[in-house]
Amino acid sequence: MGLSLLSGLAQAEMKLNLQEPVTELGHKVYDLHLLMTIVCAVIFVAVFGVMFWSVFVHRKSAGHKAATFHESTTVEILWTIVPVFILLGMAWPATKTILAMRDTSNSDITIKATGYQWKWGYDYLKGDGAGISFVSTLSTPQPQIRNEAEKGADYLLEVDNELVVPVGKKVRILTTANDVIHAWWVPALAVKQDAVPGFIRDTWFRAEKTGTFRGQCAELCGKDHGYMPIVVKVVTEDEYAAWTDGQLKAMAAAADDPDKMYELGEFLPRGEKVFAANCAACHQANGKGLPPAFPPLDGSKVVLGPQDDQINVLLHGRSGTAMAAFGHLSDTEIAAVITYTRNSWGNATGEVIQPSDIKMARE
């Protein structure tokens, strides 16, 4: 029976406590959490124990009469000084941990994490892999989200492009946002930092072991707040070197010629892919949208109107609506998706928007 109880307690700890930390800072946070919990529990038991003991022992039915007395200076001094020392004892380790969390100096790798509605963009700025950029989007299949298929083990916590970092290296994360406030949060790494539009904030971690660690946006950021997970894959240095080499070569091979002039037939398939990855969740694959929040693009006055107006909406979003800015997409991707929407479903303008048009609009 004793073993069963211990097993039950172990399972309860796994379910109710913090995730197992995989960084030195994570262990400090975990130990601080336990210390504060124990201190609060001891105070709770002591205060309520004395209170209930006093009520029970000095009850009227036991023959006790209520005492009449004035304030005691000694007691007042004690119940002021004792809590002060308790708070100081709790503040010391908490302050040390907070200062350690803020020390982002001497990082080996610096990565900018940009929050979008609703995905994360990563730019490797310093260290091995500098120059790598990609967008990380939820990859959970739509049938699972609609309860039409059995949910996977990593339901809503899986992405198409993981953030890859090497084990044992100090990784500095710069957070910002493109639209509203997001938060980059990975519990096992003891990292949680708000991503605020127009500001750069930073945090850091150094993973002690390899593995895949999952988190989520921790700020209520709109309709799909629950659909922008964070996945960090920690690998060995050799694996990281191979990954960075492959990423840089793939980016070079896939780089678009900004001066190329596209024909309608070759641009539509590219635009369809961009639309499926970025627009279909709201405006639907058939272009009918989900009115009134997400208007249809099929027959839309914006889509069939002046191309400059549609380009402006894609680059800057639309204030007061759920339409986010997509300025993080390349000129070619924006040109392709606008061309696609203007020549799909019932729309048939025959127009081809060129990357040079987007470049001019940005400038």
Secondary structure, 3 states (H helix, E strand, C coil): CHHHHHHHHHHHHHHHCCCCCCEHHHHHHHHHHHHHHHHHHHHHHHHHHHHHHHHHHCCHHHCCCCCCCCCCHHHHHHHHHHHHHHHHHHHHHHHHHHHHHHCCCCCCEEEEEEEECCEEEEEEEECCCCCCEEEECECCCHHHHCCCCCCCCCCCCCECCCEEEECCCCEEEEEEECCCCEEEEEHHHCEEEEECECCCEEEEECECCCEEEEEEECCCCCCCHHHCEEEEEEECHHHHHHHHHHHHHHHHHHCCCCCCCCCHHHHHHHHHHHHHHHCHHHHCCCCCCECCCECCCCCCHHHHCCHHHHHHHHHHCCCCCCCCCCCCCCHHHHHHHHHHHCCCCCCCCCCCCCHHHHHHHHC
